[in-house]
Amino acid sequence: MKLAVLAPHLGCRSETFIRRHIDDLLPGKTVLVSNKREKPFGGHWDVECPKLLMNVELNRLNFKMRNHLGGFWGRSLNGESRVVERFLRQQKVTVALGEYLDFSIDWCHLMDRLKIAYFIQAHGIDVSSYLCDRKRAEEVAYICRNVAGIFTRSEFHRNRLLEIGFSENKLYVNPGGVTVDQEWKVRERGEYIFCLAVGRIVPKKGPIFLLDAFRRAAQNCPRLRLDYVGSGPLFPAMRQYVQAHRMGEVVTLHGGVEPGRLAELQARANLFLQHSITDPDTGDEEGLPAAIQEAMGQSLPVVSTRHAGIPEAVEHEITGLLSSPGDSKEMARMILLMAEDEKGAAEMSLRAWKKASRDYRWEDERSRLLSAMGIL
């Protein structure tokens, strides 16, 4: 078997899950088709495998233009399909995995023609904002009728695709896989209680709601500190919020950091925070955030929101605490509960680690994917 991974970006710091599919799903038998991306968005990592890197802006922004030019196969008008076809034939690819539904559908017709078993991994934005328009959603379901399978990161989004009209026997739930510590770690507390948030700073991450919740909690618990790791378009707004509320001594906005520095912050953290919401302008949603899974695998209790697939991982009062999306006051209460009840937080962290050990290990994701794709 020879696997091709098709991805819209190469080297995006937040897309380590795609890097793992390329590096570790079928080592030595994987090739990559991707778009070139320079820093700051891409270029943060590379992979050692045969690569076809294109220099075009791939799909999400030019849907209407391609639709006007001839539907989802408008790409072949400028020769991209021919280039990809030649590469796949030369590499003797037998099975392919497309990352993100909106990017991957452009290649359905080509894969069908080449008789390559084609699977698609959906993530979040591609099964939320991209499918908000009912007509578009039905067109996408029709185009995907011949794919071998579609993976979603949560039951929440699998059910959405079922409602749209995707074939039930082709839908799989693949929540992803992360590195999980071999043993549960007791998160000792010192002078401060360190909270950690990690993620690209975009509307669906609700960064201002998170800062507001933390501010309210810190007013009642001066031991609280927050490390926020990530970059994105809302970073200036976060910085302004921190400055306006004089939170510089309790909140550190790290921006994007290298893996070593992130590991240091994860090691000293006591709580993990994420305030996910549905983007009110675009409808963008989470799938199941890898950052939450990683936190659980590192024995961190989680405070998050009842959003998309998150409750499938963070079970309220079992593996963490959940508040309503957009309710910073409620989230502040959840943070305070974790801060004030060290024993309860430790018990939730143990259950979180056990759940991650059972459901979210990379080894299990690899087995799920290979089995579904007929490679095992």
C-alpha positions, 0 to 999 in steps of 0.5 A, a space after each residue: 500500500 502507498 498512502 497520499 496525504 492531501 493537506 491545504 497547509 504545510 507547517 502550520 503550527 497548530 496542525 500537529 495532527 496533520 503532521 502526525 498523519 504524514 509522519 507516523 500513519 504509514 511511515 516510509 510509504 507516505 507522500 504529501 500533496 500540499 500548498 506552500 505556506 510561508 511564515 507566520 501561518 506555515 513553515 513551522 515544520 516540515 516532513 521527510 517524504 516525497 512531496 508535491 507542493 503547489 503555489 496556489 491559494 487552495 479552495 476555501 476563499 475561491 469557492 464561488 469562482 470555482 463554482 462559476 467555472 464548472 463546479 468543484 472540478 474547475 481546478 482542472 482548468 489550470 492544470 492542477 489536476 494533471 500535475 497531481 495525477 502525474 505525481 500520484 501515478 509516479 508514486 504508485 499511490 493506492 489510498 489517499 487521505 484528504 485533510 479538511 472536507 472543503 479542501 478534499 472534495 476538489 480531488 474526489 473526481 480525480 481519485 475516482 478516475 484513478 481508482 484510488 481509495 479516497 478517505 477524508 478527515 473532517 476537522 471543524 470549520 469544514 463541517 460547520 461554517 463551510 456547510 452552513 449553506 444548505 445548497 452547498 452542503 447537499 452539493 458536497 454530499 453528492 460529490 462525496 458519494 463515491 469516497 471510501 469514507 469520511 472521518 469526523 472528530 466527534 459524534 456531534 459532527 457525524 450526526 450533522 453530516 447524516 442530517 445533510 444526507 451523507 451516507 451513514 455507512 461511510 461516516 466514521 468517528 475519529 476523535 484524533 490521537 495525542 501523546 498520553 503520559 504513561 502514568 497519571 501525574 499529581 499536579 502539585 500546587 505552589 505559591 501560584 495556581 497556573 492556568 494554561 490555554 493553548 490555541 490559535 486566537 480566532 473567534 471560535 476560541 472565545 479568547 476575550 470570554 476566557 480572559 474575562 472569566 479569568 479576570 473575574 476568578 482572579 479577583 477572588 483568588 489572587 493565586 491564579 495565573 494564566 499562560 495563554 499560548 497562541 497567535 492569530 488575528 485576535 491577539 491585539 484585542 487580547 493584548 488591549 484587554 489585558 492592558 485595559 484591565 491591568 492584568 499584566 502581572 497575572 496574565 502572560 500572552 506568549 504568542 506562538 512558542 516552540 514545542 520545548 517552551 510549550 512543554 515547560 508551560 504544560 509541565 507547570 500548569 495546574 488547570 487547562 482552560 478553553 472557552 470555545 464558542 460558535 463564531 457568530 459571523 461565520 458559524 465556525 465551530 470546533 470539532 474536538 480540540 486536540 489541545 483539550 485531549 493533550 491536556 487530559 493526557 497530561 493529567 490536567 483537569 479541564 474547564 471549557 464550554 458545552 460546545 460541539 464535540 467538547 462534552 464528549 471528552 470533558 464530561 461535566 464534574 467527571 473529567 472537568 467542568 463545563 460552562 455555557 458558551 459566551 458566559 464568562 461569569 459561569 466559567 469564572 465560577 468553574 475556575 474558582 471551583 477548581 482552584 478552591 477544591 484541590 482534591 476534587 480537581 485532582 480526582 477529575 484530573 485522574 479521570 481525565 487521564 484515564 479517559 485519554 488513555 482509553 480513547 485518545 492515544 495516538 496508537 489507537 487513532 492510527 489503528 482506527 484509521 488503518 483499519 477503516 482504510 483497509 491497510 491493516 
